[in-house]
Amino acid sequence: MRRLKAIIFDFDGTIAFSEKEAHLPACNEAFRTLGIPIQWSWKEFISLLELPGNQARMEYAYRQLYPSVGEEELKKISYLWAETKKKLYIEKHVHKARLREGIKELIGQALEERIAIAIVSISIEEQIEAFLVRHLPELRPHIHPILGRRAGTKTASDSPLYRKCLEELGLGAEQVIAIEDSMNGLRCALKAGIKCVAVPNEYTACADFKGAVFVTADISRLDVSLLDSLLNPA
């Protein structure tokens, strides 16, 4: 009897190559739009990914440039930058990012087999929504819940977004598997008691993913039967 009832996906880097192909160009365009003399290379952007979210990364970079900036002023500037970046991401850059190979097929198969699909991310919900509507329009209505930054802090110590997702799904952790591309995401799932498959990409490939039940950079290797077997080890 199948135990798997839901798959919870991370978004950036897991479902899509959105960090490099949409977030980074939108961030740099937002800097230019606001006259902030910062221009991230991909290498610099990767070095900031341990910080949770692009607004936090922007604040770190801005403080390096202007160390005397006050906290209140920094928050105002970073909020304006984040809103500008979000608009640019949705209106100009979201169409440029590619789905990871195998993602569409995995989600489609899961939905056909009545496995729920949810997303837990540090990204803003509007950005996730814009991507899904653009790239997975036929599957988007069946993906729920989508929990991003507006729903809480994914990386908080008690893993509140994963716990909230379980609550909205009406499922226990033993009925769900998570799919994450980074060690931070893996830790979040594990803290909520959820088994996790790691799908490293070009910038997370060096992580050891200790605690993952399965590790593969090739998402096309994953299917419902395999994921269910990972919940029911022999």
N, C-alpha and C positions, 0 to 999 in steps of 0.2 A: 504493500500500500504506500502510495506516495506521501511523504511527509512535508515536502516543500510546498508552501502556500504563497510565498511572495519573494521577489527579488528586489532589493533596495540598491539602486545605483548611485554612486557619486556622479557628478556631471563633468566638470572641466577636467580634461585629460583621460577620462574614463569612457564617456559616451562620445566625446568629440575632441578634436585637436584645437580646442578653442583658446587655450592660453596663448599659443604662438600665433594663431591665424586670425584671432578676433580681439582678444583682450589686449595684447601688447600693442597692436596698431591703434586701437581706440584710446589706450592710455596715452600714447605719445601724441596723438592728435589733440587730446584734451589738454596736455601740457602746452602745446603750441597755441591752441585757441585762447588759453588764459594767460599767455605770455610768461609761463614758468620755464626757466632755462634748464629743463631736465629732458633727456632723450635716452630712454633705456634701449640697450642692445638686448638681444635674446639671452646672452650670457648673464648680463646684469639682472634681467628679469628672473631667470632661473634662480639666481642667488638669493632672491627675495621671497621665493615661494614658501619658505617656512613660516613667513608671517601670514596670518589668516585674513586674506582678502586684499584686493587692490587698494582700498582706501588706507588700510594699515601700512601697506608698502609705500604708498605715496607719502604718508606722514613721516615715515622713517627717512625716505629720500629727501624730503623737504627740510627736515630738521638737520640733516647732514649739510645741506646747502646753506641754511639759515639757522645756526645753532641757538641764536638768542630769541627766536620766535616764541611768543607766549602760547600756552596751551589752548586758550579760548580762540585766539586768532588762528592757530593751526587747525582747529576743528572747523572753523568757518571756511577756511580756504579748502580744506580737504573735502568738506561736504559739497561745495560748489564744484570742485574738480570731479568728484564721484558722480554727481548728477550729470555733468557735461559728458563724462566718459560713458555713462550708461546710455545716454541719448545717441551718442556716436556709435556705440556698439550695436544698438538695436537698429538704427536707421542706415548705417553705412557698412558695418563690418561683419555682422552675423552671418551673412550669406557666404562669406569667404572661408569660413571654417568647415572642415570636413568631418563627417562621422568617422569613427574608428571602424575598420573593417570587421564585419561580423556582428556589430551591435544591432543593426536593424533586424537581422535574421533571428538573433537571440531573443529580442523583445517580442518580435512577431510570434515566434514559436511558443514562448511563455504565455502570451495572451491567448493563443489558440487553445492551450491546454489549461486555461482558467487559472493561471498563476498570476497573482497581482504584481504590478510594476509600480515602484515608487522611486522618488529621487530625494536624496539628502545631500545638501551642498552648502558651501560657504558663499556661493554666488547669489546674486539678487534674483528673486523669482521672476521678475519681468524679463531679465536676460535669458534665463532658461526657457521661459515661455516663448520668447521670440525665436530662439533657435529651434525648438521642437516644432513650432508652427511652420517654420521655413523648411526644415529638413525631414521631419517625420509627421506630416500633417494627418495621415491616415491613422497613425498610432496615438497621437497626442491625446485624443479624448479619453483614452483608456489608461492613461498614466496618472495615478493619484495615490497618495498625496505628493505634492512637490513642495519640499520644505527647504527654504534657503535662508538668507540672512535676516529677512523680515520676521521669520518664525523663531529665531533664536541663534545662539552661538553653537555651531557644530562642534567646535574644539574645546568646549568647556569640560572640566574634569569629570562631570557626571554624565557626559554624552547626552545632553537633553534632546537634541533633534532626533537622534536615533530612537530614543525612548518615546518621544512624541509620535514618531512615525509608527512604531509598533502599536501604540494606543489607537491611532487613527485607522490602522489596518485591522485592529481587533485581533491581533495575533500575538503569540508568545515568541520569544527569541529563538526557541528551538524549531520553529516552523519557517524561519526566514534565513536567507543568506544575503550577504552584502557583497558588492563588487566595487573595489577601490583601486586607484592607481598609485597611491602614496602611502608611506608609513604613517603619516598623521591620520589619514582616513582610516587605515587599518586599525590603528589604536582606538579611534572613536567607536568603530563597530564592536571591537572586542570589549570595550568598557561597558557596552550595553548588553553584553552576553551573546552577541550575534557572530556566528561563524562568517569568515570573510575570505573571498577569493581575491588575490592581488593580480592586477593586469598592468604591469609596469609599461611605461612608454619611454621615449628617448631621454627624458630628463629625470626619470625616477628609476631607471634600470639598475643603478648601482646599489639601491637599498636591499637589505637582506630579507625583508618581509617576514621576520620571525613571528610566528603565530598564525600566519595565513594557512588555510586548509588546502590551498592549491595556488600555484603561481604560474602564470603564462602571459607572455606578451601578445599571443595570438588569440584574440577573442573568438575567432571562428572555431576554436577547439572546444568551446563551452556549449553545452546544450542542457535542456531541462533534466534529462536522465543523469548526466554527470553531476550537476548541482545537487540533485536529490540524493545521490549516492554519498556526497560529501557530508550531508546531514545524517546519514545512516551508515557510518563506517562499518565494514565487515569485521 
